[in-house]
């Protein structure tokens, strides 16, 4: 089976916003965006990778979070998902938001205009690339041992890969909140239907899950 480029469990608001402005250590998603409201549907499931205690739901949405790691061999993320720092790296001691055991368990390729040495935490190795989306995918695929590549975000990075027509399938969770201002994935998901098939499924949580796959 051919390697695929996938997006899973990405959340946006009903008006298409996935992050706010003025990201900081205290507000990783920026102002006006409450990550609990955006991802509570995922955090409630038994299979969410960031779950730290037993329990959780086992319904439809648990199947979605279970798919988050299925056949994934590498992740690509933007620098803003790795951390809020900008410009040249001043502190190599700080190693991201995920602690000593990041939830990725694969190589992670961080897109940045300011490269830094790779490092490993538990079974996750972070690599830092100054590369185009296509170049990043080529490097990530070479590190996956034939598995798929996940585009992990944030929203600006995801949009770059969509615009470059490099994503094969996506799962986007549309959360029933209106944010009004922030970094927008789309004005409407229908603007992608020239390139993707689209199906929508509303879960009991009230979240409308959008599934895209290439035409």
Buried (B, 14 or more C-beta within 10 A) or exposed (E): EEBBBBBBBBBBBEBBBBBBEEBEEEBBBBEBBEBEBBBBBBBBBBBBBEBEEEEBBEEBBBEBBBBBBEBBBBBBBBBBBBBBBEEEBEEEEEBBEBEEEBBBBBBBBBBBEEBBEEEEBEEBBBBBBEBEBEEBBEBBBEBBEEBBBBBBBBBBBBBBBBEEEBBBBBBBBBBEBEBEEBBBBBEEBEEBEEEBEBEEEEBEBEBBBBBBBEE
